[in-house]
Amino acid sequence: QSVNILANQGNKEGIINFSFENIIRITKASTVFYFDITEDTKKMYSYGDKNLIDKLDLKISSNLEDILEKNDFIELSVLDRQFIIVPIKANYLVYGILGLEATYSKESLVYKENVYQLNFLSELISTAFERLALEEVNERLLISEEQNRIANEIHDSVLQKLFSMSCGIYSTIKKLNIYTSEEIENDLNLLRNTTDTVMKDLREKIYGLSWNKSGSNSFSLDVKRYINDIKKLNNVNIPFTVLGNVEILSTNQKKALYRMICEGLSNSVRHGKANNIEIKLNINKERTCLSIKDDGMGFDLKQTLEDKTRGLGLQNLYQLTESLQGEIHIYSEMGIGTTIEITMPNYLELVKGEAAI
């Protein structure tokens, strides 16, 4: 509980100031200090006479190595005044030196009690510093994980739609001379609607909105909406079939499947130049199967995976499948087309799935 109280002070300065308050209250010491050595520039935190603190700072700095070699308390004399100091350590890391002025003789009960209190508090501070460092690392990891999530989801859906919009604009420009005003207006309205969808998608990706907060048919509708946008913008035929109950799927499975479909469509349209893409989603009690088949140009799988630019999308498919303990098979033949088959269990060890998506 004491460690929790210290750690809850929020940062290093908060822990030190809270410790000073308690040392002064318990020991009645007139001078308390903490010499921090975790930064490149050493820093003295203190309560008491400034001139005395400056002398302490100088003496500790000049004897730092000898002081840090000790595992127990040390006595220090400055300007004819006695101080008890103790290093604050955790495993192989040294944070600094904690000290207070001793106003009683070594033989007195108060002196021994002060030594005990200082040693005890140094252990608490050490543990609190460790916890603070772990929380900082954890926060950085969470931020990194969230950045990766946003980057992956933007790549998997938003960028694909932006690419399709670019193709649609280019196609409209080429046909300006042969299109009627009404046809041009229809194309521009479609592009405007797609822009609105992209903006909505970006908000959802950034704020982490998911299907578990939506209605029961939201997943299927979102997939169909995305497919319809790709069809209209690229003049591609994309039949989409769902067999089974979508609500068997967990939220993470839905997220992964949506991203897989986006990635598969991007590969077929952007790289394969396919005219027909067939998507089948088969869900039963034991497993879910996703199939994406196109009549595009085909590609060399090994060579493509080694290509850091084009291979990223396929690598995402492999990673998403692995995160859900599934299997993926990709078959591609030059001039014939590509088939992607993904199978995943529906009895997932969800802890692994939750961490990966």
Stockholm file with secondary structure:
# STOCKHOLM 1.0

chainA/1-357         QSVNILANQGNKEGIINFSFENIIRITKASTVFYFDITEDTKKMYSYGDKNLIDKLDLKISSNLEDILEKNDFIELSVLDRQFIIVPIKANYLVYGILGLEATYSKESLVYKENVYQLNFLSELISTAFERLALEEVNERLLISEEQNRIANEIHDSVLQKLFSMSCGIYSTIKKLNIYTSEEIENDLNLLRNTTDTVMKDLREKIYGLSWNKSGSNSFSLDVKRYINDIKKLNNVNIPFTVLGNVEILSTNQKKALYRMICEGLSNSVRHGKANNIEIKLNINKERTCLSIKDDGMGFDLKQTLEDKTRGLGLQNLYQLTESLQGEIHIYSEMGIGTTIEITMPNYLELVKGEAAI
#=GR chainA/1-357 SS CHHHHHHTTCSHHHHHHHHHHHHHHHHCCSCEEEEECSSSSCEEEEESCHHHHHHHHHHHHHTHHHHHHCSSCEEEEETTEEEEEEEEEETTEEEEEEEEECCSCTTSHHHHHHHHHHHHHHHHHHHHHHHHHHHHHHHHHHHHHHHHHHHHHIIIIIHHHHHHHHHHHHHHHHTTTTSCHHHHHHHHHHHHHHHHHHHHHHHHHHHTCCGGGSCTTHHHHHHHHHHHHHHHHHTCBCCEEEESCGGGSCHHHHHHHHHHHHHHHHIIIIITCCSBEEEEEEECSSEEEEEEEECSCCCCHHHHHHCTTTHHHHHHHHHHHHHTTCEEEEEEETTTEEEEEEEEESSCCHHHHHHHC
#=GC SS_cons         CHHHHHHTTCSHHHHHHHHHHHHHHHHCCSCEEEEECSSSSCEEEEESCHHHHHHHHHHHHHTHHHHHHCSSCEEEEETTEEEEEEEEEETTEEEEEEEEECCSCTTSHHHHHHHHHHHHHHHHHHHHHHHHHHHHHHHHHHHHHHHHHHHHHIIIIIHHHHHHHHHHHHHHHHTTTTSCHHHHHHHHHHHHHHHHHHHHHHHHHHHTCCGGGSCTTHHHHHHHHHHHHHHHHHTCBCCEEEESCGGGSCHHHHHHHHHHHHHHHHIIIIITCCSBEEEEEEECSSEEEEEEEECSCCCCHHHHHHCTTTHHHHHHHHHHHHHTTCEEEEEEETTTEEEEEEEEESSCCHHHHHHHC
//
